[in-house]
Amino acid sequence: MHAGGVTTAAAPVTTAPARDYVRKLLPTALISASALLLFGIQTPFGYPTLAAGLLVAMAVDRELLKHLALIAAGLLIISTVPLHADLSIGHMVAMGTALALAVAVPYAIHRWVYRERIIRFPMFTGKKWSLLAKLYLLGVVLLGYLILPVYLISTEVYENWPDASSDPTIFWRLFLGVNAVGIWDELFFICTVFTLLIRHFPVWIANLLTAVMFSSFLWEIGYEAWGPLLTFPFALLQGYTFRLTKSFTYVVSVHLLFDLVLFLALVHAHDRSFLPVFLY
């Protein structure tokens, strides 16, 4: 699949030599595990695990420490607010502010303190998406249609999201929230975390470590039961897709199409008379 791209200068994806990454694996794995503890399992042991990762990185590699500190800053900011799907104005503002800062703070430090240009959000690549890339988008919609209603309804995890079927205000807040979180996922986990990690690791290792953090966040959002078996492969595919396309626009398009099906399936799960076209 190829959906267009930009030069390496616009979206750096340099991978470290294989001989360098083994010693860096432990501290980075600890940072990744801290996300699982903080967001997936939801235990305060995530904080000492995060600190341990930074301390080990300090002893192993100072360049790695700089980049793990950016990721850790984002994770710490996210951890300050509950991530459940509360659509009250107060919670939406608090969560939106935390998510925005989790992207903005690492980017600002990286850009104006470190004076680096690794983190990028490449939107306009100047190249058209190929036919295969467009077909992949259709495939994402089809997979969402086949998988999401079965998952949401058979596990009853749709109840983790508010019923938006009878209140237009909640309907549009849910629509906004689902899409905003989807865009943020790509800004933080793909354009920030994954992009930083592939400076130090082979792509497959960076992708696995990122996917643990990505799916742990989605676990707290509401993807419980066998949800991680769905979100972890999705996170891996998003990292791989970004590696191929170097296009933030494309990975966001993939995510938002999947989330559109999610939104419609959520409303249907609460009210089976709404859009009764799903199979489960």
MARLUMLO-866660 format. One record per residue (C-alpha): x, y, z. Coordinates in steps of 0.1 Angstrom, whole numbers, padded with zeros to 4 digits, always signed. Example, Ala and Ser with C-alpha at 12.3 -4.5 7.8 and 13.67 -1.06 7.14 Angstrom:
2
+0123-0045+0078
+0137-0011+0071
This chain:
280
+0000+0000+0000
+0013+0034-0009
-0006+0066-0001
+0020+0092-0010
+0047+0105+0012
+0071+0133+0020
+0109+0134+0022
+0127+0121+0052
+0135+0157+0062
+0098+0164+0065
+0089+0133+0085
+0121+0117+0099
+0118+0079+0103
+0155+0070+0107
+0160+0037+0125
+0190+0032+0148
+0216+0005+0139
+0207-0029+0153
+0238-0030+0175
+0226+0000+0195
+0190-0009+0204
+0194-0039+0227
+0208-0019+0256
+0179+0006+0252
+0152-0019+0253
+0148-0023+0291
+0141+0014+0299
+0118+0018+0269
+0099-0013+0278
+0094+0001+0313
+0080+0033+0299
+0057+0012+0277
+0047-0010+0306
+0039+0021+0327
+0012+0030+0302
-0003-0005+0306
-0003-0001+0344
-0016+0034+0344
-0044+0031+0318
-0051-0005+0312
-0048-0021+0346
-0052+0013+0363
-0028+0009+0392
-0005+0036+0408
+0024+0012+0403
+0026+0027+0368
+0043+0058+0383
+0073+0041+0398
+0076+0020+0366
+0077+0052+0346
+0103+0067+0369
+0124+0035+0368
+0124+0036+0330
+0138+0071+0330
+0164+0062+0356
+0176+0032+0336
+0176+0054+0305
+0198+0079+0323
+0224+0052+0329
+0221+0037+0294
+0218+0065+0269
+0213+0102+0274
+0198+0107+0239
+0173+0080+0246
+0166+0096+0280
+0157+0129+0262
+0131+0112+0240
+0117+0089+0267
+0113+0120+0289
+0090+0135+0262
+0069+0104+0261
+0068+0102+0299
+0056+0138+0301
+0027+0130+0277
+0018+0099+0297
+0019+0118+0330
-0003+0146+0317
-0029+0121+0304
-0029+0103+0337
-0042+0134+0355
-0077+0130+0342
-0102+0101+0341
-0105+0088+0305
-0140+0073+0307
-0166+0086+0282
-0182+0112+0303
-0199+0138+0280
-0205+0165+0306
-0190+0198+0295
-0167+0199+0325
-0152+0165+0318
-0149+0172+0281
-0130+0204+0288
-0107+0188+0314
-0100+0158+0292
-0095+0179+0261
-0071+0202+0278
-0050+0173+0292
-0049+0156+0258
-0039+0188+0240
-0011+0194+0266
+0001+0158+0262
+0009+0166+0226
+0018+0203+0229
+0042+0200+0259
+0065+0173+0244
+0064+0190+0210
+0074+0224+0225
+0103+0209+0245
+0115+0189+0215
+0113+0219+0192
+0124+0248+0213
+0144+0232+0241
+0161+0203+0223
+0161+0222+0190
+0151+0190+0171
+0128+0184+0142
+0119+0147+0147
+0083+0151+0157
+0063+0161+0126
+0026+0161+0116
+0029+0158+0078
-0005+0167+0063
+0001+0178+0027
+0025+0154+0010
+0019+0166-0026
+0011+0131-0038
-0022+0115-0046
-0033+0084-0028
-0030+0053-0049
-0059+0030-0058
-0047+0005-0032
-0046+0031-0005
-0082+0041-0014
-0093+0005-0014
-0077+0001+0021
-0099+0029+0034
-0129+0010+0021
-0116-0022+0037
-0113-0004+0071
-0150+0005+0069
-0159-0030+0060
-0139-0045+0089
-0154-0020+0113
-0189-0029+0101
-0182-0066+0106
-0163-0065+0139
-0175-0035+0159
-0212-0044+0164
-0203-0079+0173
-0177-0067+0198
-0198-0039+0214
-0230-0059+0218
-0218-0094+0226
-0196-0080+0255
-0220-0052+0264
-0191-0028+0265
-0212-0003+0246
-0225+0007+0280
-0191+0023+0287
-0203+0051+0264
-0234+0072+0270
-0267+0066+0253
-0269+0091+0225
-0299+0077+0208
-0326+0100+0223
-0307+0133+0231
-0294+0154+0201
-0270+0172+0224
-0254+0139+0236
-0255+0126+0201
-0233+0154+0187
-0211+0155+0218
-0204+0117+0214
-0197+0123+0177
-0173+0151+0185
-0156+0132+0213
-0151+0100+0193
-0135+0119+0164
-0114+0142+0186
-0099+0113+0205
-0092+0095+0172
-0073+0125+0158
-0054+0128+0191
-0044+0091+0191
-0025+0097+0158
-0009+0130+0170
+0004+0114+0202
+0010+0077+0197
+0020+0077+0160
+0034+0111+0152
+0051+0116+0186
+0057+0083+0204
+0063+0060+0174
+0083+0086+0155
+0106+0091+0185
+0111+0054+0191
+0121+0046+0156
+0151+0068+0161
+0164+0042+0185
+0148+0008+0175
+0140-0012+0144
+0105-0003+0132
+0089-0036+0144
+0101-0031+0180
+0092+0006+0180
+0058-0004+0167
+0052-0031+0193
+0062-0007+0222
+0040+0020+0208
+0010-0004+0203
+0012-0014+0240
+0008+0023+0250
-0018+0030+0223
-0041+0000+0232
-0037+0006+0270
-0051+0042+0265
-0080+0028+0245
-0086+0002+0272
-0093+0029+0298
-0114+0048+0272
-0138+0019+0272
-0125-0010+0250
-0127-0036+0277
-0134-0074+0276
-0115-0086+0245
-0111-0050+0232
-0073-0051+0235
-0073-0080+0210
-0090-0055+0186
-0071-0023+0194
-0036-0038+0196
-0036-0050+0160
-0052-0017+0149
-0024+0002+0166
+0002-0019+0149
-0014-0013+0115
-0015+0024+0121
+0022+0025+0129
+0030+0004+0099
+0007+0026+0077
+0024+0057+0089
+0058+0042+0082
+0048+0034+0046
+0029+0067+0038
+0046+0092+0061
+0013+0109+0060
-0006+0121+0091
-0036+0129+0069
-0038+0093+0057
-0036+0076+0091
-0061+0100+0105
-0084+0092+0076
-0081+0055+0084
-0088+0062+0121
-0118+0085+0115
-0135+0061+0091
-0131+0033+0116
-0145+0057+0143
-0174+0067+0122
-0185+0030+0122
-0178+0029+0159
-0200+0059+0165
-0229+0045+0145
-0226+0011+0161
-0226+0027+0196
-0258+0045+0190
-0274+0014+0174
-0263-0007+0204
-0282+0016+0227
-0312+0018+0204
-0316-0011+0180
-0341+0008+0159
-0314+0033+0150
-0298+0023+0117
-0307-0014+0118
-0282-0025+0092
-0255-0041+0115
-0249-0078+0117
-0242-0095+0151
